[in-house]
Amino acid sequence: MFWWLTIPAVVASNVLPAYTPNSANGLTTFNAGGCSSCHAVPGQPDRLKLGGGLAIPSPFGTFRVPNISPDPADGIGRWTEAEFVTAMLEGTSPAGRHYFPAFPYASYRHAKVEDVRDLFAYLKTLAPVSGKAPDHDVPFPFNVRRNVGIWKFLFMDGKPFAPDPARSAQWNRGAYLVNGLGHCAECHSPRNFLGGIVAAQRLAGGPNPEGEGWVPNITQKRLGEWGAKDFAYFLETGQTPEGDTAGGSMARVIRNTSQLKPEDRAAMAEYLKSLPPVEGPPRPKKATKSQSPDSG
């Protein structure tokens, strides 16, 4: 039963119909998906230099982002389109192994196949970057890839995005971008001890999965005073209505959302503004001097 449940899913090339990719839409998909936030080579200004190498700490070990440039030796230059679609939608590598869910395929799973194919076409237009990222540093038993199949069975929703007919086209576009390509819930939601998103507190914030700080609640429980225009302006500039500026990993996200069309940011804003208030997990109280473990 374990072996059957953990078989890596694959999208066969013969199930993909004939298609002429739209690389312009691929650029939109690239920006909406935040690809450069993780895959750009750290420490240099070119967000299209997708040689990977970024280290992502987590409670399960440190993951290192791979090279997704068109380099044939170190990147995805030799991948087929079906292999790319499989990676994005199923979380399975060309070698037939499960990717760790630090790669947010649980959200990308809801993307349209056409958008993923357009993204692949766009990535092939970028400059190849040589060099492979170091291996992940993940201890046993989390490093057993076959176990990821159980994680997928428990936490990966295989349903494609379904528009809500009671909502506007703009709202549905925003829901698609936020929950699919934008994968906002991957950071802005608390997780259980197995690393799965706590569904009842989706987008309600929680401990930073990278180990430091707190990711804010982005439902109306925390941002009820923000209007739709405030959300859209933040996605464009990183500036909050209170005058603060996005920092940390969110600053990298803004570098991508700022490149989207205004109508896409407006759609995301409309959807985010519509989220009902959800109470997130309690923040740990800051220790006073007398409570500090190293205060003697």
Secondary structure as the mmCIF struct_conf table of DSSP 4:
data_model
#
loop_
_struct_conf.conf_type_id
_struct_conf.id
_struct_conf.beg_label_comp_id
_struct_conf.beg_label_asym_id
_struct_conf.beg_label_seq_id
_struct_conf.end_label_comp_id
_struct_conf.end_label_asym_id
_struct_conf.end_label_seq_id
HELX_RH_AL_P HELX_RH_AL_P1 PHE A 2 LEU A 5
TURN_TY1_P TURN_TY1_P1 THR A 6 THR A 6
HELX_LH_PP_P HELX_LH_PP_P1 ILE A 7 ALA A 9
HELX_RH_3T_P HELX_RH_3T_P1 SER A 13 VAL A 15
BEND BEND1 LEU A 16 LEU A 16
HELX_LH_PP_P HELX_LH_PP_P2 PRO A 17 ALA A 18
HELX_RH_AL_P HELX_RH_AL_P2 SER A 23 ALA A 32
TURN_TY1_P TURN_TY1_P2 GLY A 33 GLY A 34
HELX_RH_AL_P HELX_RH_AL_P3 CYS A 35 HIS A 39
BEND BEND2 ALA A 40 ALA A 40
HELX_LH_PP_P HELX_LH_PP_P3 VAL A 41 VAL A 41
TURN_TY1_P TURN_TY1_P3 PRO A 42 GLY A 43
BEND BEND3 GLN A 44 PRO A 45
TURN_TY1_P TURN_TY1_P4 ARG A 47 LEU A 48
STRN STRN1 ALA A 55 SER A 58
TURN_TY1_P TURN_TY1_P5 PRO A 59 PHE A 60
STRN STRN2 GLY A 61 ARG A 64
HELX_LH_PP_P HELX_LH_PP_P4 VAL A 65 ASN A 67
BEND BEND4 SER A 69 PRO A 70
TURN_TY1_P TURN_TY1_P6 PRO A 72 ASP A 74
BEND BEND5 GLY A 75 ILE A 76
TURN_TY1_P TURN_TY1_P7 GLY A 77 ARG A 78
HELX_RH_AL_P HELX_RH_AL_P4 GLU A 81 GLU A 90
STRN STRN3 THR A 92 THR A 92
TURN_TY1_P TURN_TY1_P8 PRO A 94 ALA A 95
BEND BEND6 GLY A 96 GLY A 96
STRN STRN4 HIS A 98 HIS A 98
HELX_LH_PP_P HELX_LH_PP_P5 TYR A 99 PHE A 100
TURN_TY1_P TURN_TY1_P9 PRO A 101 ALA A 102
BEND BEND7 PHE A 103 PHE A 103
HELX_RH_AL_P HELX_RH_AL_P5 TYR A 105 TYR A 108
TURN_TY1_P TURN_TY1_P10 ARG A 109 HIS A 110
BEND BEND8 ALA A 111 ALA A 111
HELX_RH_AL_P HELX_RH_AL_P6 VAL A 113 LEU A 123
TURN_TY1_P TURN_TY1_P11 LYS A 124 THR A 125
BEND BEND9 LEU A 126 LEU A 126
HELX_LH_PP_P HELX_LH_PP_P6 ALA A 127 PRO A 128
HELX_LH_PP_P HELX_LH_PP_P7 LYS A 132 HIS A 136
STRN STRN5 ASP A 137 ASP A 137
TURN_TY1_P TURN_TY1_P12 PHE A 140 ASN A 143
HELX_RH_3T_P HELX_RH_3T_P2 ARG A 145 ASN A 147
HELX_RH_AL_P HELX_RH_AL_P7 VAL A 148 PHE A 155
HELX_LH_PP_P HELX_LH_PP_P8 LYS A 159 PHE A 161
TURN_TY1_P TURN_TY1_P13 PRO A 165 ALA A 166
BEND BEND10 ARG A 167 ARG A 167
HELX_RH_AL_P HELX_RH_AL_P8 ALA A 169 TYR A 176
HELX_RH_PI_P HELX_RH_PI_P1 LEU A 177 LEU A 181
TURN_TY1_P TURN_TY1_P14 GLY A 182 GLY A 182
TURN_TY1_P TURN_TY1_P15 CYS A 184 CYS A 184
HELX_RH_AL_P HELX_RH_AL_P9 ALA A 185 HIS A 188
BEND BEND11 SER A 189 SER A 189
STRN STRN6 ARG A 191 ARG A 191
TURN_TY1_P TURN_TY1_P16 PHE A 193 LEU A 194
BEND BEND12 GLY A 195 GLY A 195
STRN STRN7 ILE A 197 ILE A 197
HELX_RH_3T_P HELX_RH_3T_P3 ALA A 199 GLN A 201
TURN_TY1_P TURN_TY1_P17 ARG A 202 LEU A 203
BEND BEND13 ALA A 204 ALA A 204
STRN STRN8 GLY A 206 PRO A 207
TURN_TY1_P TURN_TY1_P18 PRO A 209 GLU A 210
BEND BEND14 GLY A 211 GLY A 213
STRN STRN9 TRP A 214 VAL A 215
HELX_LH_PP_P HELX_LH_PP_P9 PRO A 216 ASN A 217
BEND BEND15 THR A 219 THR A 219
HELX_RH_AL_P HELX_RH_AL_P10 GLN A 220 LEU A 223
TURN_TY1_P TURN_TY1_P19 GLY A 224 GLU A 225
HELX_RH_AL_P HELX_RH_AL_P11 ALA A 228 THR A 237
STRN STRN10 GLN A 239 GLN A 239
TURN_TY1_P TURN_TY1_P20 PRO A 241 GLU A 242
BEND BEND16 GLY A 243 GLY A 243
STRN STRN11 THR A 245 THR A 245
HELX_RH_AL_P HELX_RH_AL_P12 GLY A 248 THR A 257
TURN_TY1_P TURN_TY1_P21 SER A 258 GLN A 259
BEND BEND17 LEU A 260 LEU A 260
HELX_RH_AL_P HELX_RH_AL_P13 PRO A 262 SER A 274
HELX_LH_PP_P HELX_LH_PP_P10 LEU A 275 PRO A 277
HELX_LH_PP_P HELX_LH_PP_P11 PRO A 281 THR A 288
TURN_TY1_P TURN_TY1_P22 LYS A 289 GLN A 291
TURN_TY1_P TURN_TY1_P23 PRO A 293 ASP A 294
#
